[in-house]
């Protein structure tokens, strides 16, 4: 049980880190687009742009992409955690994988002698 909690914590940490990394990368890409557009405008090769025109959509995209990727990481981690728990529970039950202590057996009626 303790291993499962640690793994669940690691899954959450990985999802949060993924969100931060993806969101930062997408925001940085938006900054790059803004700088390119601003340089072009200053050189007279494009329209003037404001920070909000470029960074508003860039920030929305960054959050959307961060959430999507962190969700994927969380989902993969939770699936892995479920598989880990299942393997651990089978190991604790024995190599056969089935708990036979609670199985009720029917009486064997095939060995009775028939009177005839």
C-alpha positions, 0 to 999 in steps of 0.5 A, a space after each residue: 500500500 505504501 508503494 502505491 501511495 508513493 507511485 501515485 504521488 510521483 504520477 501527480 508530480 510528473 503531471 504537474 511538471 509536464 504541465 509546467 514544461 509544456 506551458 512554458 515552451 508554448 509561452 516562449 514560442 508566443 514570445 518568439 512570435 511577438 518579437 518577430 512580428 515587432 521587429 518586422 513592424 519596426 523595419 516597416 515590413 509588417 503591421 504594428 502588433 500589441 503584446 495582447 494580440 500575440 500573447 493572448 492567444 499564445 497563453 490560451 494555447 499554452 494552457 490548453 496544451 499543458 493541460 492536454 499533455 499533463 492529462 496524458 501523463 496522469 492517465 498513463 501513470 494511473 494505468 501503470 499504477 493500476 497494473 502495478 497494484 494488480 500485479 502486487 495483489 496477485 503476488 500476495 495471493 501466491 503464484 497461482 493468482 487466485 485466492 482459493 481459501 474462500 472458494 466453496 466446493 460442491 460435494 463430489 457425486 461422481 464416486 458414489 456407487 449406484 445401487 441397482 
